[in-house]
Amino acid sequence: MQPGRILVIDDEEGVLITIQAVLEEDGHVVRIAQKTDEGLNLLRQGAFDLVLTDLRIDERDGMDMLRAVKTIDPELVVIMLTGYASLKSAIQALRAGAYDYLIKPCDVNELKLTIARGLEKRGLALALKARVAELEDANARIAGFADELQEKVRAATAQLAAQVEATEHANAELARLYAVEQQQTAHLQELNERKSSFLSMVAHELRTPLTGLRGFTDLLRMRFGTLDARQERIITLVSQQVERLSDLVNELLSLTNIEQRRLVLRPAPADLVRCVTDVIERFALVYPLREISFERQIECCPGSWDCDRLEQVLSNLLSNAIKYSSVGTSVTVTIALVPESATTDRFVRISVTDRGIGIPPEARAELFAKFFRASNAEAYQSGLGLGLFISNEIVQQHGGWIEFESKEGAGTTFSIILPVHDAELNETTAPSQRTVA
């Protein structure tokens, strides 16, 4: 772990000296302040990676201090420290932008671990910001090359129109311009390939710190054993954010594979009902406050599937259902046979139903387009707009398709329809339902 630049603000001199000694022992550069104004002046004068501040200093509300720190540096990691613990104050601090919440007197190892996680989050945020800036710069340069190419094509067209009855010199000039166009097109294609390679590199680089974050959350659970409600909530929030970042990384990797025609399915004998069950059980662990119902109208569905890719599709649909619906509402997953048609083909349908914000009618035609997001989704949650595009590609490569029904403000049902080949389907006499809460 790289040493960090840390500012500690507390009106108790003993606390300041103790924390400074502990953190400097690990190689961190630590500045201390006993007053709010003194701490804010230090922040304005120099760059810091992390601020550890008391919840109440100089009789001032720690939330005001937190907002003032975020105004100076929005990316700064802030950890609140107090001797008066309450769930309400913890939630207020986290909602206001605090990274974590420690209770005085805190365990030295817990303090060090929390500081280490905060510094790692700071480093990851700065690295991601730099990568995004590089990507925006690359996109701007690509747009510039496209404009330059378009201008040259327009100039060439005007020149050809003026010399339509010209001699061999005009034909030679036309050939020269065509060669220039081909060269520029090849250059633009190369830049596009570099962009895809860059996205792939960013996604692979982000996987390592994400694996570390997962390990830290697992380590916390193992270390503390039974957790109280506040600790469980904090670790659950961290797990949710790690899973969200992991989904974004997987979307970037899938996008580059699709653009470079490298998205290859690896089907293997498997039970589709088991694959769906595994996804639901994972989501139940990550979102313990949400009710996820599983209705099975078939007990098993053996066949040849790429379960990893299909789990990616179902995870995307479940994640959207949870993101765009309220905590008090349930999400229902259903698996059933499609009623027989005039053909001999058999199909299975996996449906995900939520009672959320729904899809506006004007957005439905472009719902599966790359980087498209509905207007109400943009106001509700952030995202890249790649999940449905990638999911549609994966399902189509399985020989299936995705359908949806939605009513704005009343919920949405997405259905994956897949062909069943050489499989024995065991149907139940009545639908079975399992609720994971």
HUFEN-V963566 format. One record per pair of residues at least 6 apart in sequence whose C-alpha atoms are under 8 Angstrom apart, sorted by the first residue. I is the first residue (numbers start at 0). J is the second residue. Records with the same first field share a line. If there is no record, write none. Layout:
I = J / J
//
This chain:
0 = 115 / 119
2 = 25 / 26 / 27 / 28
3 = 26 / 27 / 28 / 47 / 48 / 49 / 118
4 = 27 / 28 / 29 / 46 / 47 / 48 / 49
5 = 27 / 28 / 29 / 30 / 47 / 48 / 49 / 50 / 51
6 = 29 / 30 / 31 / 32 / 38 / 42 / 47 / 49 / 50 / 51
7 = 15 / 18 / 19 / 29 / 30 / 31 / 32 / 50 / 51 / 52
8 = 15 / 31 / 32 / 33 / 34 / 35 / 38 / 50 / 51 / 52 / 53
9 = 15 / 31 / 32 / 33 / 34 / 52 / 53 / 56
10 = 32 / 33 / 34 / 53 / 56 / 57
11 = 33
12 = 33
15 = 31 / 32 / 33
19 = 29 / 30 / 31
21 = 107
22 = 28 / 29 / 111
23 = 29
31 = 38
32 = 38
33 = 56
34 = 56 / 57
35 = 56 / 57 / 64
39 = 67 / 68
42 = 68 / 71
43 = 71
47 = 75
48 = 75 / 76 / 118 / 121
49 = 75 / 76 / 77 / 78 / 117 / 118 / 121
50 = 75 / 76 / 77 / 78
51 = 77 / 78 / 79 / 80
52 = 61 / 77 / 78 / 79 / 80
53 = 61 / 79 / 80 / 81
54 = 60 / 61 / 62 / 79 / 80 / 81
55 = 61 / 81
62 = 91 / 92 / 95
65 = 77 / 92 / 95 / 96 / 97
66 = 95 / 96
68 = 75
69 = 75 / 96
74 = 121 / 124 / 125
75 = 121
76 = 97 / 98 / 117 / 118 / 120 / 121
77 = 96 / 97 / 98 / 99
78 = 97 / 98 / 99 / 100 / 101
79 = 92 / 97 / 99 / 100 / 101
80 = 100 / 101 / 102 / 103
81 = 101 / 102 / 103
82 = 102 / 103 / 104
83 = 102 / 103
84 = 102
86 = 229
89 = 100
92 = 100
93 = 99 / 100
98 = 117
99 = 113
101 = 110
123 = 208
130 = 201
134 = 194 / 197
137 = 194
138 = 194
141 = 187 / 190 / 191
144 = 187
145 = 187
148 = 180 / 183 / 184
151 = 180
152 = 180
155 = 173 / 176
159 = 169 / 173
162 = 169
163 = 169
195 = 255 / 258 / 259
196 = 255
198 = 251 / 252 / 255
199 = 251 / 252 / 255
202 = 248 / 249 / 251 / 252
203 = 248 / 252
205 = 248
206 = 245 / 248
209 = 241 / 244 / 245
212 = 241
213 = 238 / 241
216 = 234 / 237 / 238
220 = 226
235 = 285 / 286
238 = 285
239 = 285 / 286
247 = 383
250 = 385 / 386 / 389
253 = 262 / 389
254 = 385 / 389
256 = 262
257 = 389
264 = 305 / 308 / 396
265 = 304 / 305
266 = 303 / 304 / 305 / 306
267 = 302 / 303 / 304 / 305
268 = 301 / 302 / 303 / 304
269 = 301 / 302 / 303 / 304 / 306
270 = 299 / 300 / 301 / 302
271 = 299 / 300 / 301 / 302 / 304 / 306
272 = 297 / 298 / 299 / 300 / 334
273 = 299
274 = 306 / 310
275 = 310 / 313
278 = 310 / 313 / 314
279 = 291 / 293 / 435
280 = 435
283 = 289 / 290 / 291 / 435 / 436
287 = 436
288 = 326 / 436
289 = 321 / 326 / 327 / 328 / 329 / 330 / 436
290 = 328 / 329 / 330 / 434 / 435 / 436
291 = 329 / 330 / 331 / 332 / 434 / 435 / 436
292 = 329 / 330 / 331 / 332 / 432 / 433 / 434 / 435
293 = 331 / 332 / 333 / 432 / 433 / 434 / 435
294 = 331 / 332 / 333 / 334 / 430 / 431 / 432 / 433
295 = 333 / 334 / 335 / 430 / 431 / 432
296 = 333 / 334 / 335 / 336 / 426 / 427 / 429 / 430 / 431
297 = 334 / 335 / 336 / 424 / 425 / 426 / 427 / 430
298 = 424 / 425 / 426 / 427
299 = 424 / 425 / 426
300 = 422 / 423 / 424 / 425
301 = 422 / 423 / 424
302 = 419 / 420 / 421 / 422
303 = 420
304 = 397
308 = 393
309 = 393 / 394
311 = 390
312 = 386 / 389 / 390 / 393 / 394
315 = 386 / 387 / 390
316 = 351 / 387 / 413
317 = 330 / 351
320 = 330 / 351 / 352 / 353 / 355 / 411
321 = 330 / 353
322 = 380
323 = 355 / 356 / 357 / 376 / 379 / 380
324 = 353 / 354 / 355 / 356 / 410
325 = 354 / 355
328 = 353 / 354
329 = 353 / 354
330 = 351 / 352 / 353 / 354
331 = 350 / 351 / 352 / 353
332 = 349 / 350 / 351 / 352
333 = 348 / 349 / 350 / 351
334 = 347 / 348 / 349 / 350
335 = 347 / 348 / 349
336 = 345 / 346 / 347 / 348
337 = 345 / 346 / 347 / 348
339 = 345
344 = 418 / 419
345 = 418 / 419 / 420
346 = 416 / 417 / 418 / 419
347 = 416 / 417 / 418 / 419
348 = 414 / 415 / 416 / 417
349 = 414 / 415 / 416
350 = 412 / 413 / 414 / 415
351 = 412 / 413 / 414
352 = 410 / 411 / 412 / 413
353 = 410 / 411 / 412
354 = 408 / 409 / 410 / 411
355 = 408 / 409 / 410 / 411
356 = 375 / 407 / 408 / 409 / 410 / 411
357 = 405 / 406 / 407 / 408 / 409 / 410 / 411
358 = 373 / 375 / 405 / 406 / 407 / 408 / 410 / 411
359 = 373 / 374 / 375 / 406 / 407
360 = 407
362 = 372 / 373 / 374
365 = 371
366 = 372 / 373 / 387
367 = 387 / 388 / 391
368 = 385 / 387 / 388
369 = 384 / 385 / 388
370 = 383 / 384 / 385 / 388
371 = 384 / 385
372 = 383 / 384
391 = 400 / 401
394 = 400 / 401 / 415 / 417
397 = 417 / 418
398 = 417 / 418
399 = 415 / 416 / 417 / 418
400 = 415 / 416 / 417
401 = 413 / 414 / 415 / 416
402 = 413 / 414 / 415 / 416
403 = 411 / 412 / 413 / 414
404 = 411 / 412 / 413
405 = 411 / 412
//
